[in-house]
Amino acid sequence: MHQLMDGTYLLKVDPQAVETLDQLFRECYDLFLGGFVLQRLIYVSQILHHILGCLFFNNRAFSPALRTSRFHNLDSTLAYLRENIDQSVTLAEMAAHAELSVSHFSHLFKEQTGYSPMDYFIHLKMQHACTLLTLTRRTIREISFSIGYDDPYYFSRIFKKVIGSPPNAYRDHYGGYEP
């Protein structure tokens, strides 16, 4: 509920979102009528997450990014970053891919994701590194190179800063790859 401003007790809903929200609410209600079975409650909790997502992020009447004329869909830029996770993509390259100026792109990206473009890309790289540390036997050096860092020591410093522990400790804690 931290998405709402203090003192806000009503949330405007865009007419396009009403039908989806109504359908999801009815599905929850019908599941409750069927009884309080654990599997149903788990399913209802997932539907509730969907309802909240619709209210706060797919609701033009609420979402600042969707209700402004400055809205620019970043999906292709996010896909571009995932596709180039092994590269050192610059802010200028990201903005060019989005066909926006660097300053406008940076502002919109931060408004829509909560991160600066470069911070988002670093977090994306570290998330991928976590997956590789957990699911593969690759060395820290190999993982570093695979996500675009030529210096494994620099990668380790960034990893610790973002994730909160060094790569080896992360691998030890989460078990790493077991044959």
N, C-alpha and C positions, 0 to 999 in steps of 0.2 A: 504493500500500500504506500510505500515511500514514493511511488510515482505521482501520487496526488499531492497538491499543494496543501499546506496547513489550512484547516478550516473548510476544506472542500468535502462536501457530503453527497453531492450529486455528480454524476459523470454523464456528460452528453454522449450519445451514441449515434453514429452516422446511420442513416437508413439502410445502407448497403450491408452494414454489420448486424443489423437487427435480426434478419432472417437466420443467419448462422448462429447467433447467440441464443435465439429462441429454440432452435433445433437442439443445440447442445444442452440447454437447460432442461428441456423436456426429456432428453435421453437420461440425464442424471435423475430426474424425478421418477421416471419409470423404473430405473434400476433400484431406487430406494423402495418403491412399492413392492418390488420382488423380494425384499428381505435384506437383512444386513449380513450378507455372506462376505467373507474376506475378499474373495476374488472380485466381487462387485464393488466393494469399497475401494479396492486398488484401482479398478477401472474408472470409477467416479473421480478419484483424485487426479487421474490423468486428464479426464475431461475438464475438470476444474482448471488445470494448468492451461488447457486450450482456450477456455473461456477468458481467463485473465490475459492471455496473449492477444486474443481478439479485441478485448476492451482497451488494452494499453498500446498495442503496436499495429493493429490492422483497423483502427477506428479513426477515420479522418476527422471526426469531431473532437478527438482528444489528442492524438499523436502530433506533436509539433512538426515532425518531419513530413508527415502526410498532409497536414492541413495548410502548409505554406506553399506558395507558388514556386518556391526555390527547391522543392523536392526533386531530387535526382536519384534514380534507382542505382544503388551501388552494387547490385548483384553481380554484374559483369566484372566490376573491379575486384570484388572479393574472390570471384572465380579466378581472375587473372593472378591474384596474389597466391592462391593455392597452387595454381599451375606453375608458378615461378618460385616456389618455396626454396629451391636449390640455388637461386640467384640472389644477387645484391641489387634489388630494385630500388631506385631512387624515388624521392617524392615527386620530382618532375616527371618521371616516367609514369607514375601512378596517375598523376593529374592529366597527363597527355592521353593515357588510356581512357580516362573518364571524359575526355574532351572538355576539360574545365581548366581555368587558370589555377596555379598552385595555391594561391590564397583562398579562392572560392572553394576549391576541392577540399582543402584542409579544414575549412570551417564546416562545410557540409558533412564531411566524414566524421569529424568529432561530434557534431550535433546528432548524427544518426547512430553512431556506434559507442560513443562515450570515450573513445580513444583517439589520439592523434594517428594519422595514417602509419607513421613509422613505428609507433608503439604497438599498434594492432599487428603489424607485420612481424615484429619481433615476438609478440605473444603467440602468433600463429606458428612461427618457426619453433618456439620452445614447446608448444603443445605437440607438434609433430615429433620433436626430439624425445619427449616423454613417451610417446607411443613406441618409437624405435628402441628406447632403453628398456621398455617393458616387454616388448614382443620379439626382439631380435638379440643376436649375440654380437652385433656390430660393436666395434670399439668406440670409445668417445671420439677419437680422431676421425673415424669413418663417418660417424653421425654428424660431427661438426662439418665435414666436407659436404655431406649430403644435403645440408640445409643452408649451404652458401657461406660458411665461415671457414676461411683458410687457416686461421689460427685457433687450434683446439683450446689453448689457454684462455684466449679472449672469449670463445664460446662458453667455456666453463664459468667464467666470471659473469657473463650475461645470464646464463642458465640459473646460477645461484641467486642473482639479483631478482629475476622474474619468478622462479619457482620456489625459492626459499631454501634450497639445499643444493649441494654440488651434484653433478650428474651421477657419479659413482654411488653416493649416498642414496640418491633417488632410486637407482637400480636396485641397490641392496634392500631398501625399504619395501619396494613394490614387487620384489621377487625376481624380476628379470625373466629371461627366457629359460624355460626348463624343457629339455628334450623329452 
